Amino acid sequence: MDEARWLSPDEQVSWRAYLRGSRLITVAMDEGLAKHGVRLTEYEILSMLSESPGGRLRMSALAHQVVQSRSRLTHTATRLERLGWVRRDTVREDRRGVELTLTDEGRTVVEALSRVHVADVHEVLLDRLTPEEFAVLGSVMTKVVDGIDRPEGECLP
């Protein structure tokens, strides 16, 4: 049996800081949006749709982008659909898949929420780092994503 590669004391400190910091960031972002009746996961879906051509994305592609299982995305999409912010449509090009489309009301909501979210991003993260530190963070996280991201067809459990 292979010997475990334990973390050095410095690696352990950094790893614990990353875990706690990433969780605190997520909680703070979620709390900021919760004051407006939206969860971070819901905002992320609305945001991704608002940035896509025609405000629409195939459900499988959207699940991959927001790192959610298809069943979790379906559950969240149902809530957003009830609010009138999105609708489900058959994929126009092949009629086999389902896509989520941002409604006009959803676009209005995401535009208003984006101001809240960006202010929170500044307060919680950007204002605590230099531009150089934030660039390094982005670069490092891109390496992590590139190293572990699954192909779009592979689902999370």
C-alpha positions in Angstrom: 0.0 0.0 0.0 1.3 3.4 -0.9 2.4 5.8 1.8 0.1 8.9 2.1 1.6 12.2 1.0 0.8 14.3 4.0 0.6 18.0 3.8 3.5 19.9 5.2 2.7 22.3 8.1 2.8 25.3 5.6 0.6 23.4 3.1 -1.8 22.6 5.9 -2.1 26.2 6.9 -2.7 27.3 3.3 -5.2 24.5 2.7 -7.2 25.3 5.8 -7.2 29.0 4.9 -8.5 28.2 1.4 -11.3 26.0 2.7 -12.4 28.5 5.3 -12.0 31.5 3.0 -13.9 29.9 0.1 -16.7 28.9 2.4 -16.9 32.3 4.0 -17.0 34.0 0.5 -19.8 31.7 -0.6 -21.8 32.3 2.6 -21.3 36.1 2.3 -22.4 36.1 -1.4 -25.4 34.0 -0.6 -26.4 36.2 2.3 -26.1 39.4 0.2 -28.5 38.0 -2.4 -30.8 36.3 0.2 -31.8 39.8 1.4 -33.4 40.1 -2.1 -35.1 36.6 -2.0 -32.5 34.9 -4.2 -29.8 32.3 -3.5 -26.3 32.5 -5.1 -27.0 29.4 -7.1 -30.1 31.0 -8.6 -28.3 34.2 -9.4 -25.5 32.3 -11.0 -28.0 30.6 -13.4 -29.7 33.8 -14.2 -26.3 35.5 -14.8 -25.1 32.7 -17.1 -28.4 32.9 -19.1 -28.1 36.7 -19.3 -24.6 36.4 -20.9 -25.5 33.7 -23.4 -26.8 34.4 -26.9 -30.5 34.8 -26.9 -30.6 34.4 -23.1 -30.8 30.7 -23.5 -28.7 27.6 -22.7 -29.1 23.9 -23.0 -29.8 22.5 -19.5 -26.9 20.1 -19.7 -24.5 22.9 -20.7 -25.8 25.2 -17.9 -25.5 22.4 -15.3 -21.8 22.0 -16.4 -21.2 25.7 -16.2 -22.6 26.2 -12.7 -21.2 22.9 -11.5 -24.5 21.4 -10.5 -26.0 18.0 -11.1 -28.8 18.0 -13.7 -31.3 17.0 -11.1 -30.2 20.0 -8.8 -30.4 22.3 -11.8 -33.9 21.0 -12.7 -35.0 21.7 -9.1 -33.6 25.2 -9.2 -35.0 25.9 -12.7 -38.5 24.9 -11.4 -38.3 27.6 -8.7 -37.1 30.2 -11.2 -39.8 29.2 -13.7 -42.5 29.6 -11.0 -41.2 33.1 -10.4 -41.5 33.8 -14.1 -37.8 34.5 -14.6 -37.0 31.6 -16.9 -38.9 29.2 -19.1 -38.0 25.7 -20.5 -38.1 25.1 -24.2 -37.2 22.3 -26.5 -33.9 22.9 -28.1 -34.6 24.5 -31.5 -31.8 23.0 -33.4 -32.3 19.3 -32.7 -35.6 19.1 -30.7 -34.0 16.4 -28.4 -32.8 18.5 -25.5 -34.3 21.1 -23.2 -32.9 24.6 -22.8 -33.6 27.3 -20.2 -34.4 30.7 -21.5 -34.3 34.0 -19.6 -37.6 35.8 -19.7 -37.9 39.6 -19.9 -38.8 39.7 -16.2 -35.8 37.5 -15.5 -33.5 39.9 -17.3 -34.9 42.8 -15.3 -34.3 40.8 -12.1 -30.7 39.8 -13.0 -29.8 43.3 -14.0 -31.0 44.6 -10.6 -29.4 41.8 -8.7 -26.1 42.2 -10.5 -25.6 45.5 -8.8 -26.0 43.8 -5.4 -23.8 41.0 -6.3 -20.9 43.1 -7.7 -21.0 45.3 -4.6 -20.7 42.2 -2.5 -17.8 40.8 -4.6 -16.0 44.1 -4.0 -16.7 44.2 -0.3 -16.0 40.6 0.4 -13.0 39.9 -1.9 -11.8 42.6 -4.3 -11.4 45.4 -1.7 -9.2 43.0 0.4 -6.7 42.2 -2.4 -4.5 44.2 -4.6 -5.2 44.0 -8.4 -2.1 41.9 -8.7 -3.2 39.5 -5.9 -6.7 39.1 -7.5 -5.0 38.4 -10.9 -2.9 35.7 -9.3 -6.0 34.2 -7.6 -7.8 34.1 -11.0 -4.8 32.5 -12.7 -4.4 29.9 -10.0 -8.1 29.0 -10.0 -8.0 28.7 -13.8 -5.3 26.1 -13.4 -7.3 24.2 -10.9 -10.4 24.3 -13.1 -8.5 23.2 -16.2 -7.0 20.3 -14.2 -10.2 18.9 -12.8 -13.1 20.1 -14.9 -15.1 17.2 -16.4 -16.2 17.1 -20.0 -19.7 18.7 -20.5 -21.4 15.3 -20.9 -20.2 14.0 -17.6 -22.6 14.8 -14.8 -22.0 15.3 -11.1 -23.6 12.8 -8.8 
